[in-house]
């Protein structure tokens, strides 16, 4: 892997570029908060060769949403469930829109 390849990966939302300490600092929260949403299975950070948690930008956005809900008084378990349901709703709406587009065009819907 070249240096250019490494820099290109930083643009990847799923690349685990952030350590737990850096992620907590960026979110303005504690490492314990990140551990707790991991235990609730909202996000599952990748592990480095040394076993350290690494977070992607996508995971940080999810963690930031959890923090918003918790800061507003929602229990962490409920916040995690809300985020999961929001994600499922968004996916269902995306699929419905895709089906509507294919129905309007007269093409059969794609199979998944």
C-alpha positions as CSV (number, residue, x, y, z in Angstrom):
1,X,0.0,0.0,0.0
2,X,1.3,3.4,-1.0
3,X,1.0,6.6,1.0
4,X,-1.6,7.8,-1.6
5,X,-3.7,4.7,-0.9
6,X,-3.6,5.4,2.8
7,X,-4.8,9.0,2.2
8,X,-7.6,7.8,-0.1
9,X,-8.9,5.5,2.7
10,X,-9.3,8.6,5.0
11,X,-12.2,9.7,2.6
12,X,-13.9,6.3,3.2
13,X,-16.7,6.7,5.8
14,X,-16.2,3.1,6.9
15,X,-12.4,3.3,7.4
16,X,-11.6,2.9,11.2
17,X,-9.3,5.9,11.5
18,X,-10.1,7.1,15.0
19,X,-8.9,5.7,18.3
20,X,-11.3,5.6,21.2
21,X,-9.7,8.5,22.9
22,X,-9.8,10.7,19.8
23,X,-13.4,9.6,19.0
24,X,-14.5,10.6,22.5
25,X,-12.6,13.9,22.3
26,X,-14.3,14.7,18.9
27,X,-17.7,13.9,20.3
28,X,-17.2,15.7,23.5
29,X,-18.0,12.6,25.5
30,X,-16.3,9.9,27.5
31,X,-14.7,6.7,26.5
32,X,-17.2,5.0,28.8
33,X,-20.0,6.3,26.7
34,X,-18.5,4.8,23.6
35,X,-18.0,1.5,25.4
36,X,-21.7,1.6,26.6
37,X,-23.1,2.1,23.1
38,X,-20.8,-0.7,21.9
39,X,-22.2,-2.9,24.6
40,X,-25.7,-2.0,23.5
41,X,-24.6,-3.1,20.0
42,X,-25.4,0.2,18.4
43,X,-21.9,0.3,16.9
44,X,-19.2,-2.3,16.8
45,X,-15.8,-0.7,16.5
46,X,-13.1,-2.6,14.7
47,X,-10.0,-3.7,16.6
48,X,-6.4,-2.9,15.9
49,X,-3.8,-5.6,15.9
50,X,-3.2,-4.7,19.5
51,X,-6.9,-5.0,20.4
52,X,-7.6,-1.3,20.6
53,X,-11.0,0.0,19.4
54,X,-11.0,2.0,16.1
55,X,-14.0,4.0,14.9
56,X,-15.0,5.2,11.5
57,X,-16.6,8.5,10.6
58,X,-19.9,6.7,10.0
59,X,-19.8,5.2,13.5
60,X,-18.9,8.6,15.0
61,X,-22.1,10.1,13.3
62,X,-24.2,7.3,15.0
63,X,-22.5,7.9,18.3
64,X,-23.1,11.7,18.0
65,X,-26.8,11.0,17.4
66,X,-26.9,8.7,20.5
67,X,-25.2,11.5,22.5
68,X,-27.9,14.0,21.4
69,X,-30.6,11.7,22.6
70,X,-28.9,10.9,25.9
71,X,-28.2,14.6,26.5
72,X,-31.9,15.2,26.0
73,X,-32.7,12.7,28.8
74,X,-33.3,9.5,26.9
75,X,-31.9,6.4,28.6
76,X,-29.0,5.0,26.6
77,X,-30.7,1.7,25.8
78,X,-33.8,3.6,24.4
79,X,-31.5,6.0,22.5
80,X,-29.8,3.0,20.8
81,X,-33.2,1.5,19.9
82,X,-34.5,4.8,18.5
83,X,-31.4,5.1,16.3
84,X,-31.8,1.5,15.0
85,X,-35.5,2.2,14.2
86,X,-34.6,5.5,12.5
87,X,-32.1,3.6,10.4
88,X,-34.6,0.9,9.5
89,X,-37.2,3.5,8.5
90,X,-34.7,5.3,6.3
91,X,-33.8,2.1,4.5
92,X,-37.5,1.2,4.1
93,X,-38.2,4.6,2.6
94,X,-35.2,4.2,0.2
95,X,-36.5,0.8,-1.0
96,X,-40.0,2.2,-1.4
97,X,-38.7,5.1,-3.5
98,X,-36.7,2.7,-5.6
99,X,-39.8,0.6,-6.2
100,X,-41.9,3.6,-7.1
101,X,-39.2,4.8,-9.6
102,X,-39.2,1.3,-11.3
103,X,-43.0,1.1,-11.3
104,X,-43.2,4.6,-12.9
105,X,-40.7,3.6,-15.6
106,X,-42.3,0.3,-16.3
107,X,-39.2,-1.8,-15.5
108,X,-39.4,-4.7,-13.0
109,X,-38.0,-3.9,-9.6
110,X,-34.5,-5.2,-8.9
111,X,-34.1,-8.4,-6.9
112,X,-32.0,-8.3,-3.8
